[in-house]
């Protein structure tokens, strides 16, 4: 028995040694270890130091946005601190312009064979945006961009969506939580990119039990806003998403403190099916996303060199706003001083300096000999009209600087016609249109990344509810088959290789402004009154409209051209019918005459159908 126990113990020791060696080999094969995390933290701290000025400006601009800017200006605790909302009104006006022109997309193919796929993407991409509540994200990002000068979209693949099926997730990202290489202007050129978020320790322990006894207070501090509420971060930990590139391959690491939660370079096993066949290479080879880009899109308001972010309207307009509030403070102080008389009071000496400087005290003691009478009123000078003019000029300066003129906010200067009002507002909002076009370019990039995620992850059919132009609902199923690389066949004995379907995105405004809609309706009425919808004037209408630019022009030109073509066909058939000799009604028609009458009836039927078709196609739009 002793010998048997000896061999059993010997086998256990050998097994434990083999297991330890296997674990050591496994750990040594890992690309991302605790040493990698130490190096990443050094890079992250260097990136944080590089954007310290930007972070301070973002926090200060948030105070200006919330009308708390007196906290950053010189002021005593109990003094008057008037905070007028001229700057806020400028930002609100720009945001309203952006939401009036909320974007919609049209997906265009680069190859004729991809037309059907482009039509499908045009239908399903708005559904994906709607499922992500993108209109709210778009609104929030515009508020943020107007304050800080740059908004950031995050476009990710969320494998937890749809009960584990996964889907695209689009969020707004705070610049305070994002860190990049200082000095670059294109975020895709940064060798590393970090996104830091604070998560509750209890939530992290439920998701990652191996973090037990490893969570403390945050080891990395993110710049914080000045909140009205008290925000406690002692029970939270900094979760860091580290993105980096190896050539054209994008890799990703998620870690807390020095513990790696996930790393794409450590995923060296390929994906196999139930039979053991490889259906996808290892993630360590392909990276996180096939498109190879950082999943962040920067929407910059006013660009500046050496940074992918920019500056916003708060940076431009806070100086005029500051002096407007300074003057309001002086005016209100002067008015309150005039409304409360003060007197010198002789006290056998000179004037008490402390009491004199505090205008809220009614009596200022003066030493003997300083006054002719025992009590003398203090004269407070009134404000001149020049001071009022200076205040108004500062208000006008802020309006002009921000492009927030009166006509942009509904002022009509006596105009009453809808088209005239719309024309004045369009002319007064060219600054807004320029900014909106910049936002459309970022929106286009967001949709292109969405297409790439669909190409990579939509491997099983998904159902989408599509709403047509007439609010008609349809349900379609879609998967990524038409987006995958396609064989181009052979040219003789030469294999032409594979072709990857590529698409372009065209962005159009929805024109939600009621004045824009009224102007469009009035334009249609003017066309009708000018006779442009009459088929007899099709040629003249087409020539006139070819010189114009308005929404829906191409569709209207097509309908007028079809109406004119049908009208010409009807005239030709009518002339042909009028040229035939009528038959004699006093005798029964012969066989040949019956055939001619049948042909005439047939032509009459065709002519009637042509008239009905013409009336249908030339109906007012």
Number of C-alpha atoms within 10 A of each C-alpha: 6 7 8 9 10 11 12 12 12 12 12 12 12 12 12 12 12 12 12 12 12 12 12 11 11 10 13 11 12 13 15 17 16 13 11 12 20 13 10 16 18 11 17 24 13 15 19 24 12 16 19 13 10 18 21 14 16 25 18 21 23 19 19 24 21 11 16 16 19 18 14 10 11 8 11 10 8 6 9 14 20 16 19 14 15 20 24 17 14 23 22 15 17 25 20 16 19 22 19 16 18 19 21 17 20 17 23 20 17 13 11 9 11 17 15 13 20 24 14 16 21 17 20 19 20 18 17 18 17 12 13 16 14 18 14 13 16 21 17 15 22 26 18 22 27 25 27 29 24 24 27 22 22 16 21 18 19 14 14 10 12 9 8 9 13 14 20 21 19 22 19 20 20 17 20 21 18 21 24 24 22 16 13 15 17 12 20 19 14 18 13 21 23 24 20 22 18 17 15 15 20 15 11 18 15 11 10 11 11 12 17 12 8 12 20 13 14 18 14 18 16 16 15 13 14 13 9 6 6 7 9 7 14 11 14 20 24 24 21 23 19 21 21 20 19 10 8 12 17 23 24 21 21 19 17 21 21 15 15 17 15 14 23 20 20 17 15 15 13 14 13 13 9 6 6 8 10 13 10 12 13 18 20 20 16 18 22 21 21 16 19 19 20 24 19 22 22 24 26 23 24 17 16 13 10 12 17 20 26 21 21 22 22 26 17 14 19 18 13 21 24 19 14 23 21 19 18 19 17 16 17 15 15 16 14 13 17 15 10 12 16 21 17 22 22 23 17 13 13 14 19 17 11 11 15 19 10 11 17 13 14 16 21 22 21 22 15 15 13 17 18 9 10 14 16 14 12 15 11 14 9 11 12 8 8 9 12 13 11 13 19 13 14 18 18 16 15 23 19 13 15 20 18 24 19 14 17 20 15 12 13 16 10 7 12 9 13 18 19 14 22 23 15 18 21 17 13 18 19 12 14 21 17 12 17 23 17 15 21 22 15 19 22 21 17 19 21 18 21 22 20 18 20 20 20 16 18 19 12 11 12 12 11 16 13 17 15 10 7 6 8 8 11 10 9 14 12 18 15 19 14 16 21 13 13 13 12 12 12 10 8 7 6 8 11 12 11 12 13 12 18 15 19 14 19 15 17 15 17 13 16 14 14 12 18 19 15 16 18 18 15 15 14 16 14 12 17 15 11 12 15 22 23 21 23 15 15 23 14 12 21 17 11 11 16 11 7 8 9 9 11 10 12 12 10 17 17 12 20 25 18 18 27 23 16 21 22 16 16 19 14 13 17 15 11 12 16 11 9 10 8 11 13 9 7 6 7 10 14 9 9 9 14 13 12 17 15 12 13 17 13 12 16 15 12 15 19 13 13 20 18 12 15 24 16 12 20 22 13 16 14
